[in-house]
Amino acid sequence: MDTAIRELALDTKGILAEEPQRLLRDDLRDTIQTSTILSIIGNGVNRITEIASRAGKEATQISEPLSKLRELGYIRREIPFGESEKKSKKGIYRINDNMLQFYYRFIAPHRSILELRRIDTVMHLINAQFTQHVGDCWEHLCRQYISGNEIDGIVYNIASRWWGKIFPEGNKEGTMIELDVVAESFDKKHILIGECKWTNKEDAQRLARTLSEKAAHLPFIKDGQEVHLVLFLKQEPEHQESIRYFLPEDIIETI
């Protein structure tokens, strides 16, 4: 994979080195502002006020470019599960395409270095963050897999992330948590809560136990709703008794 990345993307003459820019030129007139916004989002700045600040603009000035990028499918707006798309103020923006995400996270910020043929330098930076990058892609893939799919005889609606506070007994301040996958069945009787990990030799029992503890205090679970806990793992766990999990081969088969 290192060779492919070096030759196709990092080499300024590689066939993928300018592909994102070509795509933008085909779809948009103002590619400079668009590239700036995508670079900001690609490097982990996701809220509209923060994106605007990095771009040196007011939030109202980038609302239209963001809407255009969403319309064209370049980015998506994520809101916590259960919140209204129109009313939620917690929305964050992410690049929708894995190749574009890679480009604007690793290549665009280092164009000047790459033009000096410092490919090894950039490759070192990529290797240091690549597991996290793939982990983000893995989460999105898992949500796509659950959305509209039948899992153990239950068909689920669109899967989302969720982030917010839970209030375990005795914890008045609350604890901020994030959930990678949350989906409700179409009949509203079931809810799936999932954790995604893209690392080797995860302790599946520990992950399942932690997920169960979080699920016990979630504010959006309805009375009588059956909760299904699922792990999405890179490798098959050693101890898998009573743990529902999916591996990459399960996901790829249906997407």
N, C-alpha and C positions, 0 to 999 in steps of 0.2 A: 504493500500500500504506500509506503514511503516513496518508492520510485515513481508511482503513478502521480502522487501529489506534487512531487518535484517537477516532473517532466510536463504534466498537463496543466497545472495551475500556478505553480510558483515561478517557473521559467516564463519570462515575459513574452516569449515566442510560442508558448504552449497553446494548444487549441482551446483551452478553457480560461486562459488568462484574461481575456476581454469579453467573454461570453455574457456576463451580467450586464456590462455596459451596453452591449449590442441589444440585449432584450429591452433595456430601458429606453434606448433611442427609438426602438420600434413602437413603443407604447406611449411615450411621454415627450413633451416638448422641453420641459425644464428638468434636464437630467442632473444638473449640478445640485439643486436643492434636494432632489429626490435621493441622490447618492449620499448626501450629507445626513439626511434623516435615517436612511437604511444603515449607514455606518454607526450612527449613534445607537439605534435599536440593537444592531448586531453585537454591540459591545456591552449589552446589559442594562442600558438606560431605557426603561419601558413605560414610564408614566408620562402623560402628555405635558405636564408642567416641567418635568425634568428634561424631556426631549427639547422643548422650546428653549429652555435656559441654555442647554448645550449648543443649540443652533443660533443663539443670540437673537431670538425672536419672542414675541408674545404668543401665548398658547392659541389665541384666536387666529394668528397668522399661519399656523401649521395644521389647523383643523381640516382645511380643504385638501392639502396634499396628503394627509393621512387617510382621509376618506377615499381619495382617488387610488391610493396604493391598496386599500382594502378592496375596493371595487375590482381592481385588476388582479387580485389574489396574491399580491406580493407580501402583504402582512395580514395578521389577524388580531382582533381585539379579544382578549380573554377577560372574563369576569368570574367572580366566585360562583360556584354552583348555587342555583336557587335564586340568584338576583336578577332583576330586570335589565335586559340589554339597554333599554333607553334610560332608565333611572339610575343605574348603578354609577357611582363615582369612583369605584375601585378598579376600573378597567386598566389593563396593561397591554402594550403592543409587543408583538413578536413577529419575526420574519417567518413567513409561512413555508418557504421552500428550503430544504436542507442544503442544497448547493449554494443558494444565495446567502444563507446564514453563515456557511463556512467562509464564503468570499468576504463578506463584510465584517466578520469577526477576525479573520486571520490575514487576508490578503490586502484589502483596501487600506487598512491603517499602516501597512508596511510597503507601500508601492515604491517609495523612494529608496528603501533598502534593497528591494528586489531589483530595481533598475541598476543598482551597483553590483548585481550578481551575488549578493550575500544570501544565497538560498539556504545555506547551512544554518545561518543565524535565525531565519524565520522558521525553518523546520524545527529547530530546538524549541522555539516558543510554542509551536503547534503541538509538539509531543507533550509538553508540560500541561496543556489544557485539553488535549484531545479526548480523554475519557469523559470529562465533564461535558464537552460538546456532544459526544455520542449519547451520553446519558440524557441530555435535553431532547435530542431527536427520538430516543427510545420512549420517553414519556409521551410525546406527541403521537407516536405510532401506536402506543398502547391505547390511548384514548380513541383514536380512529378505529381500532380493532373492536372495542366495546360498543361504539356508537352504532345502533341499529342492528346489532348482532344478537344471536341467540346463544346464551351461555347457560348450560345446564337446564335447558328447557325454558329459560326466561329471556324475553326479548327486551333489550334496554334502549332507552332514548339516547340522545346526544350526551356523551361523556364530557365532563369539565374538570378543571382543578377547583380546589377550594382553599381559601386561606382566611384565617380569622382567629378569634379567641375562643377557647373552651374554658369551662369553670369546674374543674374537679372539686370534690367535696373538700372544704377547708381552704380553698384557694380563691380568695375574694378578688385578687388582682387579675386572675385569669392567666392563661398561657397561650401565646401565639403558636399556631401550628399551620402546616401546609399539608394538603392531601393531593397526591398526584392524579388520581382517577376517582371521580364520583359520577355515578349514573343511576337514574331511577328507571324502573321498568315502566312500560307503557300503561300498565294497569294500576300503577302507583303502589302496588303491594310489596315491592322489593326495592332495595337500594344496594348498589355495589360500591364498596370502598376499596381502593387499590393503592398499593405502594410499588413504585418502580425502582429497580436498582440495576446499574450496569457496571458492577464490579465483581471480582472473582471471590468464590467461597464465602458467600453471605450466610449468616446464621439465620436461616428461614424461621426457626421457632422464635427467636428473639424479635425478628421483624413482625411476625404475626401477633405476638403478644403485645408489642408496642402499638400496633395498628388497632388491636382490639380495645386497648385502654383509651385511645383517642376516640374511637367510634362510640364508646359508652357515654360521651359527653357532647356529641355534636348537636347543635341547636336546630338543624334542619330535618332531622329524622322524625317522621310522623308516628303517632301512636299506632301500634299494631303492624308497623312496617318491618319486614324481615330483612336483616342486614347480612350481606354476603361479603366476606373479607377475601381479597385476592392479592397475590404477589405476582409481580412480573419480573422475572430474573434472567440474568445472562446465562447462568449455568444451573443445572439440576442440583437442588440442595441435597446434602447428605441425609438429613433427618427431615422427612416429609410427611410424617404421620398427621392426618387430619388437616393438612394445609393445602388449600387450593392455589395452584400456581400455573403460570404460563411461561414458556420459554420462547426465544426468538423464532424457532421453527414453527411453533403454533401460530404466532402472529403473522408471519410471512405467508403462510399457506392460504390465508383468507383475504389478504389485501391486494 
